[in-house]
Amino acid sequence: MDLAWGDEKTRQFITNVGLITSNGPFGHNIMACEWTHHVSYSPGLVAVCIGPGKATHANIESSKEFGISIASTEQAGISSIAGGNTGSEVDKIKALEEFGYKFSQAKKINALIVDGAVLNLECKLFKEIPLGDHTMFVGEVVEASINRDKTPLALHGGKYGQVVHNVSKPSQGDRDKISAVISKYRKNN
C-alpha cells in the first residue's frame, strides 16, 4: 500500500521543520525537510529523508556532510521558500537573504546554518540508506548549538503551528495504579 504525499492519512503526523543546508554540485542550498529525526544519543545521530533527484540529495552525496536547523515559529516563511522551490533551479539562499533571513558559516562543515533557528546541528554523513522513494541520510553530529529563546515550528495537516500547552501526565494515583498492574503482569526472566 502506498501512502501518497498530501493524502489525509499522511497529514496526521505532527513533525518539526528541519531546514537542511548543504554545499556541493548545486552550491550552497537549503531545503525544508519534514522527516528530520534524532535517532541516537551516543553517538549523536540524526536522520533526514530526502528524495533522489533533489539538489540537497546530490550535495550530501558529494560532500558527505550537511547542516540541520530546526525552524523556529518565526521561520515559517523560510520553510515555505526552502520547501517550495528546488535548488537546481533557484538560488534559495540569495532569495531568502533578500527577505532578511540570515545565515552563518558552520564551524565544522562546509555549509551554512540558519541564524535564529531553535537548534543548529552540523553533521558528517554516517550512513546512507535507500528506503522506498527516499534516501535516509544519517548524520553524526559534530557541532550543536541551541537558541533557548525560540519555539520550534511544528507541521500538522499541511499547516504550521506550535505546541501551545502541555497535556498533563497521569496523576500520581494513576501512576501508582499503572505500576501495580505492570508488576502484576511482569514476565519472569
C-alpha atoms as a printed R data frame, in Angstrom:
    type eleno elety resid chain resno      x       y       z
1   ATOM     1    CA   MET     A     1  0.000   0.000   0.000
2   ATOM     2    CA   ASP     A     2  1.246   3.485  -0.814
3   ATOM     3    CA   LEU     A     3  0.814   6.479   1.461
4   ATOM     4    CA   ALA     A     4  0.721   9.357  -1.016
5   ATOM     5    CA   TRP     A     5  2.197  12.785  -0.415
6   ATOM     6    CA   GLY     A     6 -0.572  15.132   0.695
7   ATOM     7    CA   ASP     A     7 -3.022  12.309   1.457
8   ATOM     8    CA   GLU     A     8 -5.206  12.827   4.536
9   ATOM     9    CA   LYS     A     9 -3.564   9.819   6.209
10  ATOM    10    CA   THR     A    10 -0.030  11.153   5.739
11  ATOM    11    CA   ARG     A    11 -1.080  14.563   7.076
12  ATOM    12    CA   GLN     A    12 -1.869  13.155  10.544
13  ATOM    13    CA   PHE     A    13  1.755  13.163  11.674
14  ATOM    14    CA   ILE     A    14  2.999  16.080  13.742
15  ATOM    15    CA   THR     A    15  6.575  16.941  12.875
16  ATOM    16    CA   ASN     A    16  9.164  19.625  13.315
17  ATOM    17    CA   VAL     A    17 10.504  21.529  10.322
18  ATOM    18    CA   GLY     A    18 14.150  20.749   9.601
19  ATOM    19    CA   LEU     A    19 15.955  23.224   7.371
20  ATOM    20    CA   ILE     A    20 18.670  21.137   5.713
21  ATOM    21    CA   THR     A    21 21.699  23.044   4.457
22  ATOM    22    CA   SER     A    22 24.360  21.664   2.160
23  ATOM    23    CA   ASN     A    23 27.098  22.664  -0.253
24  ATOM    24    CA   GLY     A    24 28.074  20.650  -3.292
25  ATOM    25    CA   PRO     A    25 27.399  20.483  -7.034
26  ATOM    26    CA   PHE     A    26 24.421  22.844  -6.624
27  ATOM    27    CA   GLY     A    27 26.348  25.283  -4.418
28  ATOM    28    CA   HIS     A    28 25.055  26.388  -1.040
29  ATOM    29    CA   ASN     A    29 21.483  25.157  -0.717
30  ATOM    30    CA   ILE     A    30 18.667  24.823   1.784
31  ATOM    31    CA   MET     A    31 15.554  22.671   1.793
32  ATOM    32    CA   ALA     A    32 12.697  22.191   4.249
33  ATOM    33    CA   CYS     A    33 12.550  18.593   5.442
34  ATOM    34    CA   GLU     A    34  9.576  17.290   7.376
35  ATOM    35    CA   TRP     A    35 11.358  13.984   8.026
36  ATOM    36    CA   THR     A    36 14.110  15.118  10.385
37  ATOM    37    CA   HIS     A    37 14.658  12.770  13.332
38  ATOM    38    CA   HIS     A    38 17.016  12.312  16.258
39  ATOM    39    CA   VAL     A    39 17.897   8.597  16.180
40  ATOM    40    CA   SER     A    40 20.756   8.040  18.683
41  ATOM    41    CA   TYR     A    41 22.126   9.694  21.816
42  ATOM    42    CA   SER     A    42 25.578   8.090  21.736
43  ATOM    43    CA   PRO     A    43 26.889   8.755  19.252
44  ATOM    44    CA   GLY     A    44 24.622  11.680  18.456
45  ATOM    45    CA   LEU     A    45 22.915  10.683  15.211
46  ATOM    46    CA   VAL     A    46 20.154  12.412  13.275
47  ATOM    47    CA   ALA     A    47 18.399  11.282  10.111
48  ATOM    48    CA   VAL     A    48 16.868  13.189   7.236
49  ATOM    49    CA   CYS     A    49 14.891  11.579   4.421
50  ATOM    50    CA   ILE     A    50 15.341  13.192   1.019
51  ATOM    51    CA   GLY     A    51 14.082  12.208  -2.410
52  ATOM    52    CA   PRO     A    52 16.642  11.259  -5.071
53  ATOM    53    CA   GLY     A    53 16.927  13.922  -7.747
54  ATOM    54    CA   LYS     A    54 16.807  16.752  -5.211
55  ATOM    55    CA   ALA     A    55 19.685  19.243  -5.147
56  ATOM    56    CA   THR     A    56 20.213  18.560  -1.436
57  ATOM    57    CA   HIS     A    57 20.448  14.817  -2.141
58  ATOM    58    CA   ALA     A    58 23.220  15.413  -4.694
59  ATOM    59    CA   ASN     A    59 25.010  17.900  -2.415
60  ATOM    60    CA   ILE     A    60 25.059  15.473   0.533
61  ATOM    61    CA   GLU     A    61 26.179  12.543  -1.615
62  ATOM    62    CA   SER     A    62 29.044  14.673  -2.933
63  ATOM    63    CA   SER     A    63 30.139  16.481   0.264
64  ATOM    64    CA   LYS     A    64 29.323  13.759   2.834
65  ATOM    65    CA   GLU     A    65 28.061  16.440   5.270
66  ATOM    66    CA   PHE     A    66 25.018  18.617   5.950
67  ATOM    67    CA   GLY     A    67 23.518  21.031   8.432
68  ATOM    68    CA   ILE     A    68 20.184  20.808  10.197
69  ATOM    69    CA   SER     A    69 18.484  23.899  11.562
70  ATOM    70    CA   ILE     A    70 15.223  23.247  13.423
71  ATOM    71    CA   ALA     A    71 12.983  26.120  12.333
72  ATOM    72    CA   SER     A    72 11.522  28.483  14.907
73  ATOM    73    CA   THR     A    73  7.957  29.786  14.819
74  ATOM    74    CA   GLU     A    74  9.311  32.993  13.261
75  ATOM    75    CA   GLN     A    75 10.670  30.992  10.308
76  ATOM    76    CA   ALA     A    76  7.514  29.779   8.567
77  ATOM    77    CA   GLY     A    77  8.478  31.963   5.589
78  ATOM    78    CA   ILE     A    78 11.932  30.434   5.259
79  ATOM    79    CA   SER     A    79 10.359  26.972   5.406
80  ATOM    80    CA   SER     A    80  7.856  27.829   2.660
81  ATOM    81    CA   ILE     A    81 10.520  29.227   0.345
82  ATOM    82    CA   ALA     A    82 13.056  26.460   1.082
83  ATOM    83    CA   GLY     A    83 10.432  23.738   0.679
84  ATOM    84    CA   GLY     A    84  8.545  25.169  -2.287
85  ATOM    85    CA   ASN     A    85 11.462  25.562  -4.683
86  ATOM    86    CA   THR     A    86 14.305  23.409  -5.943
87  ATOM    87    CA   GLY     A    87 17.952  24.309  -5.528
88  ATOM    88    CA   SER     A    88 18.646  23.047  -9.037
89  ATOM    89    CA   GLU     A    89 16.611  25.981 -10.409
90  ATOM    90    CA   VAL     A    90 16.700  28.684  -7.696
91  ATOM    91    CA   ASP     A    91 19.440  30.132  -5.504
92  ATOM    92    CA   LYS     A    92 17.277  29.857  -2.401
93  ATOM    93    CA   ILE     A    93 19.974  31.263  -0.103
94  ATOM    94    CA   LYS     A    94 20.129  34.544  -2.067
95  ATOM    95    CA   ALA     A    95 16.321  34.705  -2.290
96  ATOM    96    CA   LEU     A    96 15.993  34.170   1.471
97  ATOM    97    CA   GLU     A    97 18.647  36.783   2.200
98  ATOM    98    CA   GLU     A    98 16.601  39.269   0.171
99  ATOM    99    CA   PHE     A    99 13.716  38.566   2.566
100 ATOM   100    CA   GLY     A   100 16.023  39.351   5.501
101 ATOM   101    CA   TYR     A   101 16.879  35.824   6.625
102 ATOM   102    CA   LYS     A   102 20.466  35.403   7.762
103 ATOM   103    CA   PHE     A   103 22.929  32.547   7.518
104 ATOM   104    CA   SER     A   104 26.304  31.867   9.117
105 ATOM   105    CA   GLN     A   105 29.150  29.642   8.052
106 ATOM   106    CA   ALA     A   106 29.104  26.423  10.076
107 ATOM   107    CA   LYS     A   107 32.110  25.793  12.327
108 ATOM   108    CA   LYS     A   108 32.976  22.193  11.407
109 ATOM   109    CA   ILE     A   109 31.397  21.576   7.998
110 ATOM   110    CA   ASN     A   110 31.474  23.469   4.717
111 ATOM   111    CA   ALA     A   111 27.829  24.538   4.760
112 ATOM   112    CA   LEU     A   112 25.720  27.355   6.134
113 ATOM   113    CA   ILE     A   113 23.477  27.269   9.194
114 ATOM   114    CA   VAL     A   114 20.317  29.305   9.700
115 ATOM   115    CA   ASP     A   115 20.532  32.191  12.145
116 ATOM   116    CA   GLY     A   116 17.599  32.331  14.590
117 ATOM   117    CA   ALA     A   117 16.809  28.618  14.410
118 ATOM   118    CA   VAL     A   118 15.894  26.745  17.595
119 ATOM   119    CA   LEU     A   119 18.704  24.233  17.089
120 ATOM   120    CA   ASN     A   120 21.632  24.059  14.677
121 ATOM   121    CA   LEU     A   121 23.414  20.756  14.075
122 ATOM   122    CA   GLU     A   122 26.462  20.184  11.917
123 ATOM   123    CA   CYS     A   123 26.658  16.621  10.637
124 ATOM   124    CA   LYS     A   124 29.126  14.354   8.898
125 ATOM   125    CA   LEU     A   125 27.491  11.598   6.858
126 ATOM   126    CA   PHE     A   126 27.396   8.405   8.938
127 ATOM   127    CA   LYS     A   127 25.224   6.200   6.725
128 ATOM   128    CA   GLU     A   128 23.144   6.448   3.561
129 ATOM   129    CA   ILE     A   129 20.156   4.104   3.344
130 ATOM   130    CA   PRO     A   130 17.792   3.857   0.339
131 ATOM   131    CA   LEU     A   131 14.248   3.497   1.706
132 ATOM   132    CA   GLY     A   132 11.368   3.322  -0.749
133 ATOM   133    CA   ASP     A   133 11.152   6.562  -2.713
134 ATOM   134    CA   HIS     A   134 13.555   8.453  -0.389
135 ATOM   135    CA   THR     A   135 17.099   8.127   0.896
136 ATOM   136    CA   MET     A   136 17.733   8.332   4.628
137 ATOM   137    CA   PHE     A   137 20.940  10.224   5.308
138 ATOM   138    CA   VAL     A   138 22.091   9.563   8.864
139 ATOM   139    CA   GLY     A   139 24.488  12.203  10.104
140 ATOM   140    CA   GLU     A   140 26.796  12.145  13.097
141 ATOM   141    CA   VAL     A   141 26.585  15.447  14.926
142 ATOM   142    CA   VAL     A   142 29.977  17.144  15.145
143 ATOM   143    CA   GLU     A   143 28.744  20.538  16.425
144 ATOM   144    CA   ALA     A   144 25.498  21.705  18.024
145 ATOM   145    CA   SER     A   145 24.084  24.996  19.285
146 ATOM   146    CA   ILE     A   146 20.712  25.840  20.790
147 ATOM   147    CA   ASN     A   147 18.682  29.041  20.929
148 ATOM   148    CA   ARG     A   148 16.645  28.769  24.143
149 ATOM   149    CA   ASP     A   149 14.659  31.934  23.353
150 ATOM   150    CA   LYS     A   150 12.936  30.338  20.351
151 ATOM   151    CA   THR     A   151  9.985  27.955  19.987
152 ATOM   152    CA   PRO     A   152 10.099  25.118  17.420
153 ATOM   153    CA   LEU     A   153  7.841  25.344  14.390
154 ATOM   154    CA   ALA     A   154  5.509  22.354  14.044
155 ATOM   155    CA   LEU     A   155  3.810  20.986  10.941
156 ATOM   156    CA   HIS     A   156  0.486  19.130  11.017
157 ATOM   157    CA   GLY     A   157 -2.135  18.720   8.339
158 ATOM   158    CA   GLY     A   158 -0.164  20.911   5.953
159 ATOM   159    CA   LYS     A   159 -0.319  23.827   8.399
160 ATOM   160    CA   TYR     A   160  2.300  25.407  10.615
161 ATOM   161    CA   GLY     A   161  1.739  25.650  14.350
162 ATOM   162    CA   GLN     A   162  3.361  25.277  17.733
163 ATOM   163    CA   VAL     A   163  2.795  23.379  20.937
164 ATOM   164    CA   VAL     A   164  0.800  25.905  22.927
165 ATOM   165    CA   HIS     A   165  0.017  23.985  26.078
166 ATOM   166    CA   ASN     A   166  1.134  20.835  27.789
167 ATOM   167    CA   VAL     A   167 -1.124  17.864  28.380
168 ATOM   168    CA   SER     A   168 -0.779  16.575  31.933
169 ATOM   169    CA   LYS     A   169  0.781  13.209  32.572
170 ATOM   170    CA   PRO     A   170 -1.298  10.748  34.637
171 ATOM   171    CA   SER     A   171 -1.765  11.753  38.274
172 ATOM   172    CA   GLN     A   172  0.372  10.162  40.993
173 ATOM   173    CA   GLY     A   173 -2.584   7.954  41.926
174 ATOM   174    CA   ASP     A   174 -2.962   6.800  38.315
175 ATOM   175    CA   ARG     A   175  0.809   6.188  38.048
176 ATOM   176    CA   ASP     A   176  0.639   4.064  41.222
177 ATOM   177    CA   LYS     A   177 -2.197   2.013  39.669
178 ATOM   178    CA   ILE     A   178 -0.212   1.621  36.448
179 ATOM   179    CA   SER     A   179  2.813   0.449  38.419
180 ATOM   180    CA   ALA     A   180  0.717  -2.102  40.328
181 ATOM   181    CA   VAL     A   181 -0.825  -3.517  37.122
182 ATOM   182    CA   ILE     A   182  2.555  -3.670  35.377
183 ATOM   183    CA   SER     A   183  4.024  -5.516  38.385
184 ATOM   184    CA   LYS     A   184  1.125  -7.981  38.236
185 ATOM   185    CA   TYR     A   185  1.898  -8.814  34.583
186 ATOM   186    CA   ARG     A   186  5.702  -8.648  34.704
187 ATOM   187    CA   LYS     A   187  7.281 -11.587  32.908
188 ATOM   188    CA   ASN     A   188  9.748 -13.656  34.874
189 ATOM   189    CA   ASN     A   189 13.035 -13.746  33.015
